[in-house]
């Protein structure tokens, strides 16, 4: 997904500085999947 839309996801400034390397852990969430919450 990042490869298809790098500027929309990471931003033009990030692409100019770091190219396609997100530099952070990215987790894509599925909105149909229920997430357990710790209380």
Secondary structure, DSSP 8 states (H G I E B T S, - for coil): -TTTSHHHHH-HHHHHHHTT---S------TTS------
